Amino acid sequence: MSIAVLNQDETEAFADRMVDILNSGAMALMVSVGHRTGLFDGMAEMPPADSHRIAERTGLNERYVREWLGAMVTGGVVRHDQATGHYRLPAEHAACLTRDSAPDNLAAMAQYIPLLGSVEDPIVECFEKGGGVPYSAYPRFHQVMAEDSGQTVLPCLLDQIVPLVPELTERLQRGIDVLDVGCGAGRALNLLAGAFPNSRFTGYDLSEGAVATATAEAVRAGYHNILFQARDLTRFQESARYDLITAFDAIHDQADPASVLAGIAGAMRPGGVFLMQDIHGSSHVHNNVDHPIGPLLYTISCLHCMTVSLAQDGDGLGAMWGEEKAMDMLRAAGFSEVTVQQLDHDIQNSYYIARKAAN
């Protein structure tokens, strides 16, 4: 048996990389804590202060705040003045960490790390036995997804995403029938319903909790042109009744995405448009080596998107199904014309515009 001769320099470099991974993973957890507790928001609005003043300002326990600050200082996020004992969040760092900085708030994305880590045990079991982890194992997922879409979709939905489809804004103003597949907590659809009162909106999602949240928001806003329903879309079939169907980061999670896409095509009126937002990437891993958030997207896929589909005895397509696969599946579903566009601020998503041929 031959014994591999190690390149010592390469071994040491990779060991350093592993230390960096461990530190970065720990920082992701603490950044999530800082976001959820409002520590970043609070520190961004106050002058340098000690841990007691920061805890008082944010209404938190000082001992926990002090330990969190230790991680932030050693991780290079927060500055510390040894002489005064004061801590300071630089404005340049706050620009990526506070709610006011959306859509550039990366701290919101950090929530995926502890959320996905909470299902590590059942995921490991799936590695050994197959199967999947169901949606019910992710109690905060819709909440985090809603916040994520609140940064990447909502701020640009009316001014950038809808205009990707020529004349769609005008059609919505005149009044058309719209369906959102996998609507989640309904924030995008409720925004559209409020902006275009002459159009009629329907949202479907598997999660009854998400649908309840979406419905409550619509009721609070006083929207009468919108309806949300909890539905399993695995065998989605409706007669041609919609002029526009949207799906925001939802198709790749489906148990049978090909069937859902075919159902969408069948539910569209002639000349209708399917606007699909999904993860930007290639179907081939070698094309994703330089993807700026490739490791994060594959991790989210493995620990959520793929496994929730497999839990329904589904295809397990995964978030990184990629543009090539998506284009093939859209054409196979019956869409005669498909184009793909991206928005400059959004490195995470692509926008597919698929048209059904007019009779």
Secondary structure, 3 states (H helix, E strand, C coil): CCCCCCCHHHHHHHHHHHHHHHHHHHHHHHHHHHHHHCHHHHHHCCCCECHHHHHHHHCCCHHHHHHHHHHHHHCCCCEEECCCCEEECCHHHHCCCCHHHCCCCCHHHHCHHHHHHCCHHHHHHHHHHCCCCCHHHCCCHHHHHHHHHHHHCHHHHHHHHHHHCCCHHHHHHHCCEEEEECCCCCHHHHHHHHHCCCCEEEEEECCHHHHHHHHHHHHHHCCCCEEEEECCCCCCCCCCCEEEEEEECCHHHCCCHHHHHHHHHHCEEEEEEEEEEEECCCCCHHHHCCCCCHHHHHHHHHHHHHHHHHCCCCCCCCHHHHHHHHHHHHHHHCCCEEEEECCCCCCCEEEEEEECCCC
